[in-house]
C-alpha cells in the first residue's frame, strides 16, 4: 500500500515564457504543444519542477508521497486536449497518477482518473481527455510499483487535435532512430539522422499515409543499396542518446523489446519478397519478418523459412509483431501469439523497421521506380531494461 504523507508548502519555480524544447514530435492528429508560463510543485527533493520543461530526459522533477503534484500554468485560459508525460525509469516500473485542470487554480476537475503509465518506455506517453478550456493543468502522483516517489522527466500540455499531419515524426516517435533511403550515390544511400529526421519526409519513399495513421516506407528494385547489401531499403535503424549514437546491445544482458503494428501493401514484381522488421547484430540479421507472396515467415539467420506464420497473408492486412530478447533467447510474436523462440548469443545488436526489398534489377522486372516493396507502420516502440 502506498502511504500518505503530509503535504508540503508549494515550491514555486516560475520561468516566464518557458516552453517545451521540442524533444519529441507532435503525435498523430497534430495537436499543438502549448507554451507554459510557469510551473509549480507541491514539493521536491532538489530535482525541481522546471526540469520537466528543459527538453532533457536526463533531468526530472521528483517528490515523495501519495498526492504530490506538479502544476503547469498556461498564462491564460486556452483550449487543452491532452498531456504528454515521460516518466523517470518509465521502462522499469509503472507510475500511478491523475490529471486535473482548472481555470482559476483553486477549483479542479479530474480529466484523467487515476491510472498507471505503461511501464515500457522512457519516452513521453500521451494521455487524452475531452477538449476543455483551462489555464492550469496539474498531474497528481500516487507513487509507483517500486516506492511512493513521483518522478517526471519531461511533460508538455497539448491543445485540441486538428486534422492532418506534416511529417512522419508526427505519426511515429522517431527520437531514437535514423533513416536509410534507396536514393543517393551508388553504394552511398541517403541517410537522415536526428535532429533533421524530426522534420523530414521524402515522397514516396518515406511519408505520412492513411490519414496520418501510419508512415509509408517504399523501396524500388532499382534503388541505391548499401555497400553490404544488394537490396534497396527504406528503413529505420535503432539509435540511442536522442538519435546521436548507434544502438548496440547483447542478447545475454538485459531485456530488449520492439513492438510494432504494420501492413505490407506492395510487393515487387518478379521476386515478391519483402522484409518489414528485423533484429540485426554486429555482422548480419538475426531474425526478420519476411513476406514472400502470401507466405509470411519469421527467419532464423540464413534459414529464411524458419517459421511459417501464415500462408494466406493479404496485402494491406495490419498485424502486430514483437521481438523480445533476453537470456540468450529471441521470442517472436505475431498478433500477440508466440511463434518461435530462437536461442542465439549475439552482441552489437539493434532493431530495424520499414521496407527492405529482397529484389533488385538482376532478379526482378521491370527495373524502375514503379516496381517496389512497400509497408505501412502504424505503431513502433522500443524498450530496454
Secondary structure by P-SEA (a helix, b strand, c coil): cccccccccbbbbbbccccccccccccccccccccccccccccccccccccccccccccbbbbbccccbbbbbcccbbbbcbbbbbbcccccccccbbbbbbcccccccccccccccccccccbbbbbcccccccbbbbbbcccccccbbbbcbbbbbcccccccccccccccccccccccccccccccccccccccccccccccccccccccbbbbbbcccccccccccccccbbbbbcccccbbbbbbccccbbbbbbbbbbcccccccbbbbcccccccccccccccccccbbbbbcccccccccccccccccbbbbbbccccccbbbbbccccccbbbbbbbcccccccccccccccccccccccccbbbbbbcbbbbbcc
